[in-house]
Amino acid sequence: MEQAEIFAAGHYRYVPSGVMQYSGGAAAMPGHAIRRAVFARPVPLAEGFERIARLLRAEGRPLTALCGCELRSPGQFSEEGFARFNAEYVGTLQAWGIADDRVNPVPRSNVCPQVDPPAVPSFHAFSYTVPSQADERSFVIAGSSEVPEGHANYKDHLIAYRDISPEGMRKKARWVLDEMERRMRVLGYGWDDCTGSQLYIVHDPHPFLEEEFARRGAMRLGLTWHFVRPPVVDMEFEMDCRRVLLERVLPVDAA
C-alpha cells in the first residue's frame, strides 16, 4: 500500500507524485490544520509568492507552511512550455526550503480560464498550515488531468486522447475521480471527508455528473465548476478536492 511522506518543516504529510511540479496532496499533521486563502482577482506569480510570504510571516508561520497552490494561466501550454514554466515555479519553492531536485511536497492545480484569462501565470488561491488544537483532519488534493503521472510525455498516455464525445469525457471523468480517491486514500480520507470539490472543464459535465460524481459522493456538499481548461494542450478534464474548515478571500488591495 502506498504511504504518505512527512514534510516536518511544513507540519504536513504529502502524497509522493514522481514529478517535480507538485505532490498528489497534503494533510495537516496532528496539532495543525490547513487554511485556504483565495485572491479576489488573480495575482501574477512573483507578486503572489511575495504576498503569500508576507501573510505567512504576519501569522507567525514559516514559508515552509505553504501546502497548496492554485494557479491560473493565460492559455494551454505545449509540453515543452509547461516544463519551462514548472522549472520557474519550482525555483521559488526551492528558495523557500520546501522543494529540492527530488521532492516537492506542495500539491497544485494550474488551469486556463476560457473567459477573461490573466495576462500572465497567476495565483488564484493557496493553502498553508497553522497550529490548531481542534481535530480538523484537513487536507488538500492536487489537481489531476486525465493522464498518469511520471511518464516522459503526456500525449502518449492521455485517457481517451482527443475524444471529447460524451463517452470519451465519461472515461476521462472516471479515471480522474479514481485518481482523486487514490490520493485521498493514501492520506487516510475519502469523499465523506471533503468540504469542497472543483471541476475544471469547458465541456458539458451533465452526462456523467450523476454516475461519476453524485453516486460516489464526490459532490456531497456541491460541486464548483470552473469554466477553464487544464494546463497542457489536448488535456480536457481536471479536478481537485479538499477538506478545509476555514477559508477566506483576500481583497484586491490587501498588502
N, C-alpha and C positions, 0 to 999 in steps of 0.2 A: 504494500500500500504506500502511495506517495505520502511524503512527510513535509510539513511546513518547516521552514528555516526561521531562526530568530535573528532579528536585527536589534541587538540590545541598545544601541545608541539612539534608536528611534522609539523604543518601547513598543515594538510590534513584531508579530510573526508575519511571514510572507510565503507565497506560493512560487517556488522557482519556475522560471519560464524557458530557460535555454536561449533567450535572446537578450540583447544588451539594452533595449529601449524601455523595458518595463518588466515587472513581475506580474504573476497572474492575479494577485490580490494580497491584501494586508488585513490583519486583525489585531486589535489592541491587546497588549499584554495585561495580565491582572494588575489592578491598581491604576489603569489608564483607560481612556475612552477616545474615540475618534470624533472630531468636529469637522464640519464641512462649511466652506465659505464660497459663495458664488459672486463673481463680479457682475454688477448691474449691466455692464457692457464689456465686450471682450477687451482685454488689455494686452498689448504686444508682449511677446515672450520675455524679453530682457526686463522691461518695466514690471511685468507680472512677477518675475522672480524677486525683483527689488521690493515690491510691495509685500510679497509673502514674507521675505526676510524681516521687514520692519514689523509686521504683525506678530511673527513668532517671537521676536525679541521683546516686543511690548508686553507679551503674555508670559514672558519668562521661560520660553521654550527654546531649545537648541534648534539649529537649522535641520538637524537630523530627524526632527519630529515630523517633517513632511512625509506623508504616506499616501498621497494620491494627487494626480494631476489630470485635469480635464481640459483639453485644448481644442481650439477652432482654427482651421487653416483656410486660405483663400480658395483652394481647389485641390483636386486629387493629384497626388504625386506620381511620377514614374517610380519604378522600383529603385533606380539609381538616385533620383532626387530625394526619395524617402530616406535612403541610407545616409545621405549627406545631412538632412535635417536631423535625424536621430543622433548623429555624432555631435552636432551643435548643441542639441537639447541635453544630452547626457553630460556634456562638458561641465555644465553648471552643477549638476548633481555630484560629479566627481570633485569639483572645487569645494562643495559643501561637506565632503566627507561621507556621502551617502553611497555612491556607486563607485565601482572600480572597473578594471578591464574585464572582470569575470562576472560580477554580480551587480544587479540593480534591483533593490527591493521595492521600488516605488511603482505601484500599478498606475496605468494611464489609459485614457481614451484620447483620440485625436480624430476629429471628424470635420467635414467641409460643408458649411451651410449652402443650400441651394439658392436661397434668397438672402440678400444683404450680407454677403460674406465679409470677413475682415480683410483689410488690405495686406496684412502680414500674419504669419502664425501667431496665435494669441492664446492667453489663458481665458477660460470660461469659469473654472472653479478649481478648488484644491481642498485637500483634506490633511489633517495633522492630528497628532496625539496630544492629549492633555492628561494630567493626573486626575483620577476620579475614584472615589470610594464606592460608587454605585456599580452594580453588576449590569453594565450596559451591553456587554457582548457585541461590540461594534466592529464592523468590517467594511471594506470596500473591495469590489471585484473589478479588475481591469476590463476595458472594452475588448471584445473579441469580434473579428470578422470571420467569414466562413472559410477559414484556412488553418490547418495545423501549424504549430509553431516549429521553428528550428530548421526549416529547410533552406536550401540555397536560394530559392526564389519563391514567389507566391503563385505565379501564373500556372505552373505545372501541378499545383496542389489545391487550387480553389475548388470548393464544393459546387457542383452544378455550374461549371465555368461558362460564363456568358449566357446562362439560361435564366431569364427573368420572367418566364411563364409562371402562372400560379403554382404549378407543381415544382418548378425549379426554385422558387422563393420558399416554398414549404421545406424543401430539402435543406436549403441554407439555414432557415429558421431552426429546424430540428437539430442540425449539427451545432449551431451556436448555443442554443439552450442546453444541450447536453454538456457543452464546454463550460457554461456557467455553473451547472450542477457539479461538474468535476472540480472546479476551482473552489467552490464553496465547501465541498466535501473534504478537501484537503485541510481546510481551516476548521472543520467541525460544524458546519452550518448547512442550511437548506432554505428553500423558498419560504417556509413558515417564519423564518427569522428576518426576512427582508422588510425594510421600510420604504424602499424605492427601487423601481426597475425602469431603465431608459432604453428606448428603441431608436436606432439611427438608420433610417431608410427614406428613400423618396418614392418607393413603390407602395401599392395598396396592401396593407397588412391584414385586411379583414378575412381573406380566405383561410388563414392559418391562426387567427387570434384565439379562437375557441379551443381548437385541438392542441396547439403547441404552447400557448400561454395560459389561458384560463384553467384548463384541466390539470396542468402541472402545479397550479398555484402561483405562477410567475407574475400575476397581476392582482394578487390578493388585496393590495392597497392601491390598485390602479396601475396605469402604465403611462409614462411620459414619452410621447412620440416627438422626436426632433426631426424636422424635415431637412435632413442633411445626408451626405454621402460618406462612406468610410474613406480612409486616407489615401488609398492606392487605387489606381486605375484598374477597373474590372472587379473590384470588390463592391458588393451591393447590399450587404446586410451587416449590421453591427449592433451590439447591445452591451450594457453593463448593469450591475445591480449593487445594492449596498444595504447595510443596517447602520444608520447614523441617527441618533435620537435628538441631536441639537444641530440645526443648520441656520445659516443667516446669509443675507445679501449685503454685500459691501457697496455703498453708494459710489457713484461715478467720481465724486470729488474727494473720496477718502484718501487720507495720507498714505 
